[in-house]
Amino acid sequence: MIRTILAGTLLMAAALFFTGQPAKAEWLCSANQCVWVNYDVNEPDYAVAWGPPIRPSCFWKQGVFGRWKMVCP
């Protein structure tokens, strides 16, 4: 009986641990544009500090002089 309770408790703790973890999401970048994706990618160094977009439709676009700007249509 004690083994059953202990096994159930460990199973619930493991389930809560894994469901409480946020999904990995990063910026997926091409040559001139970066979009937010909900899976793990090799994010470029310059995009690491950007954080998530302010709205789901936002993305980063590289301008004429090489500067990146967030575009939110």
Stockholm file with secondary structure:
# STOCKHOLM 1.0

chainA/1-73         MIRTILAGTLLMAAALFFTGQPAKAEWLCSANQCVWVNYDVNEPDYAVAWGPPIRPSCFWKQGVFGRWKMVCP
#=GR chainA/1-73 SS CHHHHHHHHHHHHHHHHHHTSCCCCEEEECSSEEEEESSCCCCCGGGTTTCSCSSTTCEEEECTTSCEEEECC
#=GC SS_cons        CHHHHHHHHHHHHHHHHHHTSCCCCEEEECSSEEEEESSCCCCCGGGTTTCSCSSTTCEEEECTTSCEEEECC
//
